[in-house]
Amino acid sequence: MKIVVDTNIVFSALLNSNSNIANILFNSDEHFEFYSCSYMRYEIQKHWERLKKISKLSEQNLQISYTQILLKLKFINEEIIPVETWLAAEAIAKDIDIDDTDFVALTKFLKATLWTGDKVLYNGLSKLKFKKLVNTSEMIELRALKNK
């Protein structure tokens, strides 16, 4: 199953390597293929100093953790996503958070499911009947079902 991972999922995994989020990312290879886009890397770099401060990790340890997470993700160049898909994603995301357009576009392009911990995004997309969407609790349930 293809899962698009947004920035806050990576952010959460960096802040707590023992969390359910990190556990899913690192221990679900048999069930999920994780994808993200270049924009996620930009957002992480933009908040790098804040991540260091909150995590209390050294620069080196935070970089190691980040690299380990990146190895779990497949990156798709946003430039290969058709314009129509971008426009549809923008129409969906514009009234929720325009910064999430990349993740919505990638989800539509891959016919994947978007995994987000952003409650505003999750609730906004749910109201719009965006069906390919999960939060972390739903990811835990999905993995449990697949383990049966």
C-alpha positions as CSV (number, residue, x, y, z in Angstrom):
1,M,0.0,0.0,0.0
2,K,1.4,3.4,-1.0
3,I,1.4,6.0,1.8
4,V,2.4,9.6,1.3
5,V,4.0,11.0,4.5
6,D,3.7,14.7,5.2
7,T,6.1,16.9,7.1
8,N,4.5,16.7,10.5
9,I,4.9,12.9,10.5
10,V,8.6,13.2,9.9
11,F,8.8,16.0,12.4
12,S,7.1,13.8,15.0
13,A,9.4,10.8,14.3
14,L,12.4,13.1,14.7
15,L,11.2,14.3,18.0
16,N,10.4,10.9,19.5
17,S,12.2,7.9,18.0
18,N,10.2,5.6,20.3
19,S,6.8,6.9,19.2
20,N,4.1,5.0,17.3
21,I,4.9,7.1,14.3
22,A,8.6,6.1,14.3
23,N,7.6,2.5,14.9
24,I,5.3,2.5,11.9
25,L,7.9,4.1,9.6
26,F,10.6,1.7,10.7
27,N,8.7,-1.5,11.1
28,S,6.1,-1.7,8.3
29,D,8.1,-2.5,5.2
30,E,6.1,-5.6,4.5
31,H,2.8,-3.6,4.4
32,F,3.5,0.0,3.3
33,E,5.6,1.9,0.8
34,F,6.3,5.4,2.1
35,Y,6.6,8.3,-0.2
36,S,7.2,12.0,0.2
37,C,8.1,15.1,-1.9
38,S,11.0,17.5,-2.0
39,Y,8.8,20.1,-0.3
40,M,8.9,18.0,2.9
41,R,12.7,18.2,3.0
42,Y,12.5,22.0,2.5
43,E,10.1,22.3,5.4
44,I,12.3,20.2,7.7
45,Q,15.3,22.3,6.9
46,K,13.3,25.5,7.5
47,H,12.5,24.3,11.0
48,W,15.9,22.6,11.7
49,E,16.9,24.9,14.5
50,R,13.5,24.5,16.2
51,L,13.8,20.7,15.8
52,K,17.2,20.8,17.5
53,K,16.0,22.9,20.3
54,I,12.8,20.8,21.0
55,S,14.5,17.4,20.5
56,K,17.6,18.4,22.6
57,L,19.6,16.3,20.1
58,S,23.0,17.4,19.0
59,E,23.3,18.5,15.3
60,Q,25.0,15.2,14.5
61,N,22.4,13.0,16.2
62,L,19.5,14.9,14.7
63,Q,21.2,14.5,11.3
64,I,21.6,10.8,11.8
65,S,18.0,10.4,12.8
66,Y,16.8,12.4,9.8
67,T,18.9,10.4,7.4
68,Q,17.5,7.1,8.8
69,I,14.0,8.4,8.3
70,L,14.8,9.6,4.7
71,L,16.0,6.1,3.9
72,K,12.5,4.8,4.7
73,L,10.9,7.2,2.1
74,K,10.8,7.1,-1.6
75,F,10.9,10.6,-3.1
76,I,9.0,11.6,-6.2
77,N,10.0,14.7,-8.1
78,E,7.0,17.0,-8.1
79,E,7.9,18.1,-11.7
80,I,6.5,14.8,-13.1
81,I,3.0,15.4,-11.6
82,P,0.7,16.6,-14.4
83,V,-0.6,20.1,-14.2
84,E,-4.2,18.9,-14.0
85,T,-3.3,17.0,-10.8
86,W,-1.6,20.1,-9.3
87,L,-4.7,22.2,-10.1
88,A,-7.0,19.7,-8.6
89,A,-4.8,19.4,-5.5
90,E,-4.6,23.2,-5.1
91,A,-8.4,23.5,-5.3
92,I,-8.6,21.0,-2.5
93,A,-5.9,22.4,-0.3
94,K,-6.4,26.2,-0.8
95,D,-9.0,26.7,1.9
96,I,-7.2,24.3,4.4
97,D,-3.5,25.0,4.0
98,I,-2.1,25.9,0.6
99,D,1.3,24.6,1.8
100,D,-0.1,21.1,1.8
101,T,-0.8,21.2,-1.9
102,D,2.3,19.2,-2.7
103,F,1.2,16.3,-0.5
104,V,-2.3,16.2,-1.9
105,A,-1.0,16.3,-5.4
106,L,1.5,13.5,-4.8
107,T,-1.3,11.4,-3.1
108,K,-3.5,11.9,-6.1
109,F,-0.7,11.2,-8.6
110,L,0.4,8.0,-6.9
111,K,-3.2,6.9,-6.1
112,A,-1.9,6.6,-2.6
113,T,-3.1,7.4,0.9
114,L,-2.0,10.6,2.7
115,W,-0.8,10.0,6.3
116,T,-0.9,13.2,8.3
117,G,-0.8,14.2,12.0
118,D,-2.0,17.7,11.1
119,K,-5.5,17.9,12.6
120,V,-6.4,21.0,10.6
121,L,-5.4,19.2,7.3
122,Y,-7.1,15.9,8.3
123,N,-10.3,17.6,9.4
124,G,-10.4,19.9,6.3
125,L,-9.8,17.0,3.9
126,S,-12.3,14.8,5.7
127,K,-15.0,17.5,5.3
128,L,-14.2,17.6,1.6
129,K,-14.7,13.8,1.4
130,F,-11.0,13.2,0.5
131,K,-11.1,9.5,1.1
132,K,-7.4,8.6,0.7
133,L,-6.5,9.9,4.2
134,V,-5.3,8.5,7.5
135,N,-4.1,9.7,10.8
136,T,-1.7,7.9,13.1
137,S,-4.4,6.0,15.0
138,E,-5.8,4.7,11.6
139,M,-2.3,3.7,10.5
140,I,-1.9,1.6,13.7
141,E,-5.2,-0.1,12.9
142,L,-4.3,-0.6,9.3
143,R,-1.0,-2.2,10.2
144,A,-2.7,-4.4,12.8
145,L,-5.2,-5.6,10.1
146,K,-2.4,-6.3,7.7
147,N,-0.6,-8.4,10.3
148,K,-3.6,-10.7,10.8
